[in-house]
């Protein structure tokens, strides 16, 4: 595996890709790759300064850390939506493309199988799959929703460079199995319901309430069975029984017995 190298990470993912048939998916993939090429070239990033990975409905770009992230953000906020509007204006509803995007920075290594390895890349992928980002795209009329990592916001966006207005970005927190991930969403934050936490089982089960045992009755005494009174005797020994009387209603026997 190579040594980790500082890179800018760009992820673009097609909304509702799996709902399309094979012909539509092939068309959308071509459109995605063409759009990514045009956006990156417009930002001054040619093929010699980036490496691409194909993930079906998602394109992943590792970009030279010396390339301008400001230019990339500015182009994503202007060129990407314009390209999508042009594409979707003449496309049928099943061939229209809407995208989620993430820009992050971090260290990424290449393994012996041309795979990409790095926790910064993992975090970027979790931002791309976050329900908040999915919800943002669902709720807005535009065809593009962008999220940037905390380092990208602190290093670039918060300074509000030309074409990247900081006031249009809003702080969000994305849950992950490694803990919460802070990030910044461009545009309004959606009203995405947070699933209720699964209730935890108590350390030990609470004991069920017990009905106090009734005192044993002697021979010839009356038993009270919750509204039904039975007169008779109680016979001791190993076999216990009730003799005589008539039983009405529910009968509940409690308490113990005594040998005589």
C-alpha positions as CSV (number, residue, x, y, z in Angstrom):
1,X,0.0,0.0,0.0
2,X,1.2,3.5,-0.8
3,X,1.8,6.1,1.8
4,X,-1.2,8.3,2.5
5,X,-1.2,11.5,0.4
6,X,-3.1,14.7,1.1
7,X,-5.9,15.1,-1.4
8,X,-9.2,16.9,-2.0
9,X,-12.1,14.4,-2.2
10,X,-15.0,15.0,-4.5
11,X,-18.0,12.6,-4.4
12,X,-21.1,12.9,-6.7
13,X,-24.0,10.5,-6.4
14,X,-27.2,10.1,-8.5
15,X,-30.5,10.2,-6.7
16,X,-32.8,7.2,-7.2
17,X,-30.4,5.5,-9.5
18,X,-31.5,1.9,-8.5
19,X,-35.1,2.7,-9.5
20,X,-34.1,3.0,-13.2
21,X,-33.9,0.2,-15.7
22,X,-30.6,-0.9,-17.2
23,X,-30.8,1.4,-20.3
24,X,-31.6,4.5,-18.1
25,X,-28.8,3.6,-15.7
26,X,-26.2,3.4,-18.6
27,X,-27.4,6.7,-19.9
28,X,-27.2,8.4,-16.4
29,X,-23.7,7.0,-15.9
30,X,-22.5,8.6,-19.1
31,X,-24.1,11.9,-18.2
32,X,-22.5,11.8,-14.7
33,X,-19.0,11.2,-16.0
34,X,-19.4,14.0,-18.7
35,X,-20.7,16.4,-16.1
36,X,-17.9,15.6,-13.7
37,X,-15.3,16.2,-16.4
38,X,-16.8,19.5,-17.4
39,X,-17.1,20.8,-13.9
40,X,-13.5,19.8,-13.0
41,X,-12.1,21.3,-16.2
42,X,-14.0,24.5,-15.5
43,X,-12.3,24.6,-12.1
44,X,-8.9,24.2,-13.7
45,X,-8.4,20.6,-12.8
46,X,-7.5,18.4,-15.7
47,X,-7.0,14.6,-15.9
48,X,-3.4,14.9,-14.8
49,X,-4.4,16.3,-11.4
50,X,-7.0,13.8,-10.4
51,X,-7.8,10.1,-10.1
52,X,-11.3,8.7,-10.6
53,X,-13.0,5.7,-9.1
54,X,-16.3,4.4,-10.6
55,X,-18.9,3.2,-8.1
56,X,-21.8,2.7,-10.4
57,X,-24.2,5.5,-9.3
58,X,-21.4,7.4,-7.8
59,X,-18.2,9.0,-9.1
60,X,-15.2,9.5,-6.7
61,X,-12.4,11.9,-7.5
62,X,-9.1,12.2,-5.7
63,X,-7.7,15.6,-6.6
64,X,-4.2,17.0,-6.2
65,X,-4.0,18.9,-2.9
66,X,-2.4,21.8,-4.8
67,X,-5.5,22.3,-6.9
68,X,-7.7,25.2,-5.9
69,X,-10.5,24.0,-3.6
70,X,-12.0,27.5,-3.8
71,X,-12.3,27.2,-7.6
72,X,-13.8,23.7,-7.2
73,X,-16.5,24.9,-4.8
74,X,-17.3,28.0,-6.9
75,X,-17.7,25.8,-10.0
76,X,-19.9,23.2,-8.1
77,X,-22.2,26.0,-6.9
78,X,-22.6,27.5,-10.4
79,X,-21.6,25.2,-13.2
80,X,-23.0,21.9,-11.8
81,X,-26.6,23.3,-11.3
82,X,-26.4,24.9,-14.7
83,X,-25.3,21.7,-16.4
84,X,-28.0,19.7,-14.7
85,X,-30.7,22.3,-15.7
86,X,-29.6,22.0,-19.3
87,X,-29.5,18.2,-19.2
88,X,-32.9,17.8,-17.5
89,X,-34.7,20.4,-19.6
90,X,-34.9,18.0,-22.6
91,X,-34.7,14.7,-20.8
92,X,-37.7,12.5,-20.0
93,X,-38.6,12.2,-16.4
94,X,-37.0,8.7,-16.1
95,X,-33.8,10.1,-17.6
96,X,-33.5,13.2,-15.5
97,X,-30.5,13.3,-13.1
98,X,-30.3,14.9,-9.7
99,X,-27.1,14.8,-7.7
100,X,-25.7,14.9,-4.1
101,X,-22.2,16.1,-3.7
102,X,-19.5,16.2,-1.0
103,X,-16.2,18.0,-0.9
104,X,-13.7,17.0,1.8
105,X,-10.0,16.9,2.4
106,X,-7.8,14.3,4.0
107,X,-5.1,11.6,3.6
108,X,-5.8,8.7,1.3
109,X,-3.6,5.8,0.4
110,X,-3.8,3.4,-2.6
111,X,-3.6,-0.3,-2.0
112,X,-2.3,-3.1,-4.3
113,X,-5.7,-3.5,-5.9
114,X,-6.0,0.1,-6.9
115,X,-8.4,0.6,-4.0
116,X,-8.5,3.7,-1.9
117,X,-8.0,3.5,1.9
118,X,-8.3,6.2,4.5
119,X,-10.6,7.3,7.4
120,X,-11.0,10.7,5.8
121,X,-12.4,9.1,2.7
122,X,-14.7,7.0,4.9
123,X,-16.0,10.1,6.6
124,X,-16.7,11.7,3.2
125,X,-18.7,8.7,2.1
126,X,-20.8,8.8,5.3
127,X,-21.6,12.5,4.6
128,X,-22.7,11.5,1.1
129,X,-25.0,8.8,2.4
130,X,-26.4,11.0,5.3
131,X,-30.1,11.3,5.5
132,X,-29.8,15.1,6.0
133,X,-28.1,15.4,2.6
134,X,-30.7,13.1,0.9
135,X,-33.5,15.1,2.5
136,X,-32.0,18.4,1.4
137,X,-32.1,17.2,-2.2
138,X,-35.6,15.8,-1.9
139,X,-37.0,19.1,-0.4
140,X,-35.5,21.6,-2.9
141,X,-36.4,22.4,-6.4
142,X,-32.7,22.6,-7.5
143,X,-31.2,19.4,-8.9
144,X,-28.0,19.6,-6.8
145,X,-27.3,19.5,-3.0
146,X,-23.8,20.0,-1.7
147,X,-22.2,19.2,1.7
148,X,-18.6,20.1,2.7
149,X,-16.6,18.7,5.6
150,X,-15.6,20.7,8.7
151,X,-12.0,21.2,7.5
152,X,-13.2,22.5,4.1
153,X,-15.6,24.9,5.8
154,X,-13.0,26.2,8.4
155,X,-10.2,26.5,5.9
156,X,-12.1,28.1,3.0
157,X,-15.9,28.6,3.2
158,X,-16.1,30.6,6.4
159,X,-13.9,33.3,4.8
160,X,-16.6,33.7,2.1
161,X,-14.4,33.9,-1.0
162,X,-15.9,35.2,-4.2
163,X,-18.6,32.8,-5.4
164,X,-18.7,30.8,-2.2
165,X,-20.9,32.7,0.3
166,X,-20.4,31.5,3.8
167,X,-23.9,32.6,4.9
168,X,-25.5,30.0,2.6
169,X,-23.9,27.1,4.5
170,X,-25.4,25.7,7.6
171,X,-23.9,23.5,10.3
172,X,-25.2,19.9,10.5
173,X,-24.1,16.8,12.4
174,X,-24.2,13.4,10.8
175,X,-24.3,10.3,12.9
176,X,-22.0,7.4,12.2
177,X,-20.8,4.3,13.9
178,X,-17.6,6.1,14.8
179,X,-19.5,9.0,16.4
180,X,-21.0,12.3,15.2
181,X,-19.5,14.0,12.2
182,X,-19.8,17.8,11.9
183,X,-20.3,19.2,8.4
184,X,-21.8,22.1,6.5
185,X,-24.8,21.9,4.1
186,X,-25.2,24.5,1.4
187,X,-28.8,25.7,1.4
188,X,-31.7,25.1,3.8
189,X,-31.4,22.3,6.3
190,X,-34.3,19.8,5.7
191,X,-36.8,18.8,8.3
192,X,-35.6,15.2,8.5
193,X,-37.1,13.2,11.4
194,X,-34.6,11.6,13.7
195,X,-35.5,7.9,14.4
196,X,-36.3,7.2,18.0
197,X,-33.5,5.5,19.9
198,X,-34.1,1.9,20.6
199,X,-35.1,1.5,24.2
200,X,-32.5,-0.3,26.3
201,X,-33.5,-3.3,28.4
202,X,-33.2,-2.8,32.1
203,X,-30.3,-4.5,33.9
204,X,-32.7,-6.8,35.6
205,X,-36.3,-7.4,35.2
206,X,-38.6,-5.8,37.8
207,X,-40.3,-8.4,39.9
208,X,-44.0,-8.8,39.3
209,X,-46.3,-7.6,42.0
210,X,-47.4,-10.4,44.3
211,X,-50.7,-10.8,45.9
212,X,-50.4,-11.2,49.7
213,X,-51.2,-14.7,50.7
214,X,-54.5,-15.2,52.5
215,X,-54.2,-16.9,55.9
216,X,-55.1,-20.5,55.9
217,X,-58.6,-21.3,57.0
218,X,-59.5,-23.9,59.5
219,X,-62.2,-26.5,59.4
220,X,-65.7,-25.2,59.2
221,X,-64.6,-21.7,58.3
222,X,-65.8,-19.9,55.2
223,X,-63.5,-19.0,52.3
224,X,-63.8,-15.7,50.5
225,X,-62.9,-16.1,46.8
226,X,-63.3,-12.6,45.5
227,X,-67.0,-12.3,45.8
228,X,-67.9,-16.1,46.0
229,X,-68.2,-17.6,49.5
230,X,-67.8,-21.3,49.9
231,X,-68.6,-23.1,53.1
232,X,-67.0,-26.4,53.7
233,X,-64.0,-28.1,55.3
234,X,-60.4,-28.3,54.5
235,X,-58.9,-31.7,54.6
236,X,-55.2,-32.0,55.5
237,X,-52.6,-34.4,54.6
238,X,-50.9,-34.6,51.2
239,X,-54.1,-34.2,49.3
240,X,-56.0,-30.9,50.0
241,X,-59.6,-30.4,48.9
242,X,-62.7,-28.4,49.5
243,X,-65.8,-30.2,50.4
244,X,-69.4,-29.0,50.3
245,X,-70.9,-25.7,49.1
246,X,-71.5,-24.3,45.7
247,X,-68.8,-22.4,43.6
248,X,-69.9,-19.3,41.7
249,X,-67.7,-16.9,39.8
250,X,-63.9,-16.8,39.6
251,X,-62.0,-18.7,42.2
252,X,-58.4,-17.8,43.1
253,X,-56.5,-19.9,45.6
254,X,-53.6,-18.3,47.4
255,X,-51.4,-18.9,50.4
256,X,-50.1,-22.1,51.8
257,X,-51.5,-25.2,53.7
258,X,-50.9,-26.7,57.1
259,X,-50.6,-30.3,58.1
260,X,-52.9,-31.3,60.9
